[in-house]
């Protein structure tokens, strides 16, 4: 991460707070982190979806991951493989 990028993010955040206030900044960050619709956020703040997308990219990162259900994890940990479907009948 470059210091230039960090300064830009800080400047944009301070501008947002100056325009909308700290409480609304927290609201925006909560909305972004809970994956609310960009259109819903845009309507709430009176801006375009593109502006919301820019804020989203400026203020944080999106991480997507795949988590197995516990019952599938248990199957993976079993010592004996399950019988083949052709063997079950």
trRosetta pair geometry for C-beta under 8 A, 3 or more apart (Angstrom, degrees):
i j d omega theta_ij theta_ji phi_ij phi_ji
1 5 5.8 -116 -169 71 79 128
1 6 6.1 79 150 -52 114 101
2 5 4.7 98 62 3 85 99
2 6 7.1 -151 98 -3 48 85
3 6 5.4 -52 -148 39 40 115
3 7 6.2 43 152 -22 69 103
4 7 5.8 -53 -148 35 29 110
4 8 6.5 32 151 -21 63 105
5 8 5.6 -52 -149 34 33 113
5 9 6.5 33 153 -19 65 103
6 9 5.8 -52 -150 35 32 111
6 10 6.4 31 153 -17 65 106
7 10 5.7 -55 -148 38 32 111
7 11 6.2 35 153 -22 66 106
8 11 5.7 -54 -148 35 30 112
8 12 6.4 27 156 -16 65 106
8 58 7.5 -111 126 -143 95 105
9 12 5.9 -56 -148 38 29 108
9 13 6.2 29 154 -19 65 108
9 58 5.5 167 -119 177 77 82
9 59 6.9 140 -158 -95 102 42
10 13 5.7 -56 -146 38 31 112
10 14 6.2 28 156 -17 66 106
11 14 5.9 -56 -146 38 29 108
11 15 6.3 30 154 -19 64 107
12 15 5.6 -54 -147 37 31 113
12 16 6.4 36 152 -23 64 104
12 55 7.6 -174 155 -116 125 67
12 58 5.1 -54 92 170 158 150
12 59 7.7 -124 102 -63 119 81
13 16 5.6 -52 -150 33 31 113
13 17 6.5 29 153 -17 64 105
13 25 7.1 76 -164 -149 80 135
13 58 7.7 -169 -53 133 78 114
13 59 6.6 113 -86 -104 100 97
14 17 5.7 -53 -147 38 33 111
14 18 6.2 37 152 -22 65 105
15 18 5.6 -52 -146 36 31 114
15 19 6.3 23 157 -13 64 110
16 19 5.9 -65 -150 42 28 105
16 20 5.8 -26 173 27 69 112
16 25 5.6 111 120 -102 114 103
16 28 7.4 -81 176 32 139 160
16 55 7.2 93 -94 -125 142 117
17 20 6.9 -73 -120 59 21 75
17 21 6.5 1 -162 -176 58 10
17 22 5.4 27 -142 -77 107 63
17 25 5.1 -19 -87 -46 79 144
20 24 3.9 -106 151 88 109 140
20 25 6.4 138 86 -53 112 71
20 28 7.7 68 105 -30 158 128
20 45 7.0 -29 -108 -139 143 104
21 24 4.8 86 65 14 88 103
21 25 6.9 -143 101 -10 45 88
22 25 5.3 -51 -148 31 35 117
22 26 6.6 36 153 -18 66 100
23 26 5.8 -51 -154 34 33 110
23 27 6.5 36 146 -21 64 105
24 27 5.1 -48 -146 35 39 118
24 28 6.4 45 152 -23 66 98
24 45 7.5 120 179 -108 120 98
25 28 5.7 -49 -151 32 32 112
25 29 6.5 28 152 -14 64 105
26 29 5.8 -56 -149 39 32 109
26 30 6.2 34 153 -19 66 106
27 30 5.7 -55 -147 37 30 111
27 31 6.3 31 154 -20 64 107
27 44 8.0 -128 138 144 126 141
28 31 5.7 -57 -148 36 30 111
28 32 6.3 27 155 -17 66 106
28 41 6.9 87 -133 -157 74 118
28 45 7.0 39 -92 -69 109 139
28 55 6.5 -64 172 151 134 145
28 59 7.8 101 121 22 113 171
29 32 5.7 -52 -144 38 31 110
29 33 6.2 24 159 -14 65 110
29 59 6.4 -122 -101 149 92 143
29 60 7.5 107 -139 -25 90 134
30 33 6.0 -60 -143 42 28 105
30 34 6.1 12 162 -7 65 113
31 34 6.2 -66 -143 45 25 99
31 36 4.3 -55 -168 31 84 135
31 40 7.6 -151 -163 101 126 104
31 41 5.0 139 138 -98 143 111
31 44 7.6 -160 -93 49 164 154
32 35 7.7 28 177 -77 33 32
32 36 7.3 -65 -69 37 25 89
32 41 7.3 53 -67 -100 71 158
32 55 7.4 -131 -74 114 140 101
32 56 5.2 176 -136 -112 125 87
32 59 6.9 108 61 79 169 126
32 60 6.7 140 125 41 136 131
33 60 7.4 -2 -78 83 88 172
36 40 5.3 -98 163 76 105 128
36 41 5.7 120 101 -51 115 99
37 40 4.1 92 66 2 97 104
37 41 6.9 -168 92 -4 53 83
38 41 5.7 -56 -148 40 33 110
38 42 6.0 38 153 -23 67 107
38 49 4.5 74 134 -148 115 94
38 52 4.6 158 -156 96 87 138
38 53 6.2 14 -136 -58 142 80
38 56 7.6 -66 -104 -30 104 142
39 42 5.5 -51 -143 36 31 114
39 43 6.3 33 156 -20 64 104
39 49 5.6 -24 -80 -85 61 115
40 43 5.9 -54 -150 35 28 110
40 44 6.5 29 151 -20 62 107
41 44 5.6 -56 -150 35 32 113
41 45 6.3 5 161 2 67 111
41 52 4.8 116 96 -128 121 139
42 45 6.4 -72 -144 50 25 93
42 46 7.9 -137 167 41 56 3
42 47 5.3 -107 -146 80 73 67
42 48 5.8 -28 -147 161 130 14
42 49 4.8 -69 -48 -72 151 54
42 51 6.9 119 -118 57 95 97
42 52 4.9 -96 -67 -27 85 130
43 46 7.5 27 -172 -72 27 39
45 51 7.8 -130 98 103 128 125
45 52 7.4 144 43 -81 133 96
47 51 4.0 -81 158 70 125 147
47 52 6.5 147 93 -45 114 79
48 51 4.8 108 57 0 76 96
48 52 7.3 -135 102 0 48 84
49 52 5.4 -52 -153 37 40 114
49 53 6.3 44 148 -23 69 102
50 53 5.5 -50 -148 34 34 114
50 54 6.5 36 151 -20 64 102
51 54 5.5 -51 -150 35 34 113
51 55 6.5 35 151 -18 65 103
52 55 5.7 -52 -149 37 33 111
52 56 6.2 39 151 -24 65 105
53 56 5.5 -52 -148 33 31 116
53 57 6.5 25 156 -13 65 106
54 57 6.0 -59 -148 40 30 105
54 58 6.1 26 155 -19 65 112
55 58 5.6 -62 -144 39 30 110
55 59 5.8 6 169 -4 69 117
56 59 6.7 -66 -134 43 18 95
56 60 7.0 -59 -172 54 54 87
56 62 7.6 17 165 -45 111 109
68 72 4.5 -121 -178 84 110 120
68 73 5.0 133 103 -56 127 86
68 76 7.6 10 159 -10 169 136
69 72 4.8 88 60 6 80 105
69 73 7.3 -148 94 -7 41 86
70 73 5.5 -54 -149 35 37 114
70 74 6.5 41 153 -23 68 101
71 74 5.6 -46 -150 30 36 115
71 75 6.8 41 150 -21 62 99
72 75 5.6 -46 -153 30 38 113
72 76 6.7 41 149 -20 64 101
73 76 5.6 -53 -154 33 36 114
73 77 6.6 27 151 -15 66 108
74 77 5.8 -63 -151 40 34 107
74 78 7.0 54 148 -45 64 89
75 78 5.7 -32 -158 -2 38 117
75 82 7.2 -22 -154 -35 108 121
78 81 7.5 132 101 -94 112 26
78 82 7.5 63 85 -49 155 78
83 87 4.3 -115 178 86 110 124
83 88 5.3 128 102 -53 123 94
84 87 4.7 91 58 4 79 104
84 88 7.3 -159 93 -5 41 87
85 88 5.7 -61 -146 39 38 105
86 89 7.6 -29 -177 -22 33 120
